[in-house]
């Protein structure tokens, strides 16, 4: 790829953070605080620690197999083309659900934060999701360099409210802040939303071929982006608890923190009162666009391996080197999932919960074959010291899959019902792939 289409390490880090900092940090703190009180801010550190073997194993994959293809290439290296296909397919499926979730959360944010209850648009999920999908699709037709600049600016702008509250911690710290044993015991039940908050940490594996010096910079972008995000989440949530209290955070949500500021700083509340809702909307839009970009890049890389019946069409690119058909298909799928799940559930909150769980399951399923492939390659290369870490990462993936399925719904029949969309996507994957 020509150098003018490459992005820098800094831009890659910002794009990686952009994917992670989405609806999780907006929706998560209030829900998590309702379960584990003052201990809830520790859920981000707990999940980061749980994710660490997965992150480090993914970094090993990106170092050993730099270039296009991401999870498809990783699984293919040790297990063959068929395994690569299913890993890549599940990755795309998982993050298509994630982009749909960001779309649903965007509509919820516009209704609640901006009071934009327009019957013809925000009140109608079909019209709203269609418009959102069209806008996200159009942005993905921009060149990679232009898109990366936009997403980098989006990342910086949406981090401003988080950074502001973190900087205010010394002034809003509550000296009576304590954590009870009961709150600590409740932490495990508050993990699902925190888990979703870290999804996308491996984003640069899908676009590594767009990154300058990808063999070195792609793994660095993954690691640096992950640790920065974990720190931001933890400190922001801690600051919200101290400023708002448990009940304030649970009842009004983290984006309402500006209403609790009493510091004698002129116009601070006014500015934040405008900035936070705008940043919330930008956060969700930026994450959706970035997720669609990652998926389109993955589908294009897989099409170049001729794994689909219509691979020649999927390999075609625009003058800006953008895979136009893969992008269009992503836009359609995001619209279909966000609309279908909204209409099938009783509320936007339920739709967000179900779609978020399906995203987590899809992505975790995508990790299994690349990690097995990595173990095989490590054995061939006699890198025995690294195998233990990969085995731990694989074990964590299986445990988290079981945990998410268990918490998806209270009964087996309800779990089976909500798993049907994921099962349908897996069946579709079997239909569109070419048989060996």
N, C-alpha and C positions, 0 to 999 in steps of 0.2 A: 504494500500500500504506500502511496506517495506521502512524503513527509508532511505536506500541508494538510493532510487529513488526520494526522496524529495529534494526540492530546498529551499534556504534561502530567507529571506525577501529582502536582498540586490539584489540577483539575480533576484527575481521576479520584483523588481522595474526597474532594467535594461532591463528586457524583455518587461515590459510594455512601457518603453520609446522607446525601439527598434521598436515597432509596430507603435507608433505615429510619430516618426521622420523618415519619408519616403520621398516620392516624393513631399509632400506638401511644405516642407521648401526649396526644390530645385527649384520647378516650381513656387511656390506661390509668393514670393516677387516681381519679375519683373512684373507679371500680375497684382497683386494688386496695385503696385506703378503706373502702367499705368492708373489705374482708380481713385485713391485717393491721388496720389502724396506723399508729406511728411507726411500726416496723415496715410498713409497705414500701418505703423508699429503698429498703435493702433488697427487694425483689429484683431490681435491675442488676445489682451486683451478683446476686445469686444465679440469675440466668446467664450473665456474662461468664461466670465461673463454670457453669454447666456447659456452655457453648464452647469454652476454650479448646477442648480436644478436637471439636469439629472444625473450629476456625484454623487451628494449627495444621490439621490434616489437609484442609482445603488449600492452605498456603503451600504445603508440600506439593500438592497436585499442580498448582499454578507454576511452581518453580520447575518441576520435572517435565511438564508438558505445556510450554508457553505457546501462544498462538491462538488462532480462531478455533471455535468449537466448544469451549467451556466443558460442561459436564458430559456432553456427547463424546468429545475427544478423550476425556479422562477415562470413562468406562470402556471405550473402544480399545484403548491401549493395552489393557490387560485381559479383557474378556471378549473382545471382538465387536464387530459392527452392530449386531443385533442388540447387545447389551448397551452399546453407546446410544442407539436409537431410543431405547426405553428410558434411559436416564435423561437424555435431552428432552424427550417428550414430557416426562413428569415434571421436569423443571419448568417448561413452558406452561403446562397446565396449572401448576402451583402458583406461578406468578401472574397468570391471567386472572385467577381468582383474587389475587392481591390487588391488581389494578381495578378490578370490579369493586372490591371493598373500598378502595380510596374514592371511587366514584360515588358509592352509596354514602360514605362518610362526608363527602363534599356537600351533597344535597342536605344532609342532616345539619351540617355546620351553617349553611346559608340560611336555613329555616330558623335555627335556634340562636345563632350568634348575630345575624344581620336582620332577623325578623322578616326575611324575604319570602313570605308565604304567598307567592303568586300562584293562583290556581292554574294558570295556563302553562306554567313552567315548573317551579319548585314543587308545586302541589301535584304535578303529574309526572310520575317516574319515567314514563315512556318518553315524553318530550325532553325532559331534563337529561336523562341518560344518553339519548341520541345526540343532543347538542354537545354534551361533555365528550362523548366518544369521537365526534367529528373534530372538535378542537384538539384533543390529544393526538389524534391521527395526523392532523395537519402539521402540528409541531414536529412530529417524528419524520416528516418529509424534508425537514431542514438538513443541511450538511452536518456531519458529526461534530465538526469544530464549532459551528454556530450553535447547535443544540447543547453542546457541552458548556459553552459560554452562558447560555440562558439558564441551564440547570445549576451552574456554579453560582450565578447571581441569585437564583431562587434559594439555593441552600443558605447563602449568607443572610439574605433578608429574613428567612423563616427562623433562623437561629437567634435573631436579635432579641425577641421576647424571652427566650430561654436564658440567654446570657445576662440580660438585664436582671432577671430574678436571682440568678446565681450571684451576681455582683452585690445584690441587696441583702444577701444572707447575713453578713455581720450586723446589719442594722435592724433586721426583723427576727433575729434568732430569739426563740422563746426559752429563757433559762429553766422553765419548768418542764421542758420537753423530756419525756421519758418513754421507754419501751417496756411493756409488760411481757411476762413469759407467755401469756395467752396469745398476745399479738405475734410473738415469734413463732409459736406453734401453728398459727394460721397461715404463715407465709407460703407453704407448699400449694395451698388452694388458690393463691393469688398469682400463680405463675403464667397461665395461658396468655393473657394480654401482654405481659412482659416479654414472653417468648416471641410474640408477633412483632414487638418493637425492634428486635434485632434482625428480623428477616431482611435479606438483601445484602448482608455483609459480604457475600461472595460475588456481588454484582460485577466486579472487574474481571472475573473469570470469563464472562460472556463478551466483554469488549476489550480483552487484553491485546488483541491484534491492532486496536486503535491507539494504544498507549505507547509513547516513546520508551525505548529500552524495556519492553514488556517483561522480559525474563526477570529483571530486577524490580521494576516499578509496580507491576501488577500485584505481587505478593505484599509489597510495602503498603500499597494503597488499601489492601484488604485489612492488614493489621492495624495501621494507623487509624483508618476510618472506624474500625470496630471499637478500639479503646477510647477514642474521642467521644463516640456516641455513648458508650457505657458511662463515661464520666459526666457527660451532659445530662443524661437521663437521671442519674442518681442525685446529682446536686440540685437539679431543677425540682425534682419531686420532694427532696428534703426541704428546699426553700418554700415550696407551696404548703407543706405541712406546718412549718413554723409560722408562716404569714397568715394562712387561712384557718388553721386548725383542722382536725379530722372532719368535723361536721360541715364546715364551710367548703372544704375540698370535695366531700362526697355529694353535698347538695347542689353546688354550683359548678363544679368542674374546674380543672386547672386553668383553662383559658380565662376564667373570671378573676384571676388573682389581682389584677389592677384595682378592682373595687375595694380591696382590703388594705391598700397602701395608705398610710397616714403620715408618711414622712413629709416635712415641709419643703418639698422640691417643686418649684412652680411648673404647672402644666404637665407634670409627670403622669398623673392618672388620666388626664385627657388624651395625651399622646398615646399612652399604652392602651387606653380604651378603644382607640381607632386602630392602632398597629396590630394588636393581638388577633382580632377577628380576621384582618387582612392576611396576616402571617399564617393563620390557621388554614384559610382557603388556599393560599399559595403552597403551603406544605403538602396538602392533599393533591393538588394539581401537579406539582413537581414530581411527587412520588409516582403518580399514575403514568406520567409521560416517561419517566425513567424506566419503569417496569416494562412498559410496552416496547421501549427501545431495546432492552436486554432480551426480551422474548423474540423480537424481530431479528436481532443479530443471531440468536441461537437457531431459529428456524432457517435462516439463510445459510448458515454454516452447515447445517444438516442437509439441506437441499443440494449443496455442492458435493455432498457425498452420495447423492442420488438415492436417498432412502425413501422418498415419497413418490407416489404415482405421477404427481405433477411437478417434479423437481425442476425441470427446465424453466417453468414459469417462475418458480420461487427464487431462482438464482438471478433473475433479471434485476438490474439496479437502475436508478435514475442517474442523471448527470452528477448529482451530489453523492453518488455511491450509496444510495439508500435502497434497501430491498422493498420495492413498492407494494408487491402483492402480500408479503409477510406482514407489512404494516397495516394494510387494509383489513386483512383477516383478523389481526389483533384488535383493531377498532371494533369490528363486528362482534367478536367474542366478548369483549368487555361490555358492550351494550347489551348483548343477549343475557349474560350472566347477571349483571347488576339489575336489569329489569325483571328477569325471571325470578330471582331470589327475593327481590323486594315484594313482588306480587304474591309469592308463595308463603311469606312469613307474615306474622301479625303486626310487626313494628320494624322500624329502621334499626333499633338496637338489636333485635333478634336476627335480622338479616346480616348485620355486621358481625355478630357472634358466630353464626353458621358459616358465612363465607370466609371469615378469618380462620376458623378451624380447618376448612377444606384447603385453604392456602397452605397452612402449616403441614398438613398431611401430604399434600402433593409435593412440596419441596423436600420434606424429610425422606419421602420415598425416592426422590431423585438422588439423594446422597448415597444410598445404599450401594449401588453398583460401582460408582467411582471409588468408594472407599475399599471395596473388595478388590477392585482393579489395582489400587495403590498398594495394597498388601502383597499382591502377586508380583508387581514390579519391584517392590522393596526386597522381596525374597530373591528374585532374580539378580538384583544388584547387590545382594548381601548387606543391605542396610538394616540389619536386625534391630539396631537400637531404636529405629523409627517405627518399627512394626507395632510395638506395644501401644504407642500413642494412637495410631490409626485404629487399632482394635478397640481401644477405649472410646474413641470417637464414634465408631460404628455401634458399639453397645449403647452409647448415649442416644443415638438416633433411634434405635429400636425401642428404648424405654420411653422416649418422648412421643413416639407414634402411638404406643399403647396408652399413654397418659392422655393424649388429646382425644383419642377415640372414646375412652372411658368418660371423659368430662364433656363430650359433645352433647349428650342428652341423658336424662335420668334412666331411661329404659332401653332395652336392646332393640325393640321395635322402632323407637324414635331415632336411635343411632343409625339403624339400617336405612330409614327413610331419608335422613339428611346426608347419608353417604352416597345416595343414588346419583347425584350430579357428578361426583368424582368417578364413580363406576362408569357412567356414560362417557366421560372424557377418556377413560382408559380403553373402552370399547372402540371409540372413535379412532384412537391411536392405532389399534389393530387393523382398522379399515383402510386408513390413508397410507399406510406403509407398504412398500413393495416387498413381496415375499422373496426370500433367498432362493 
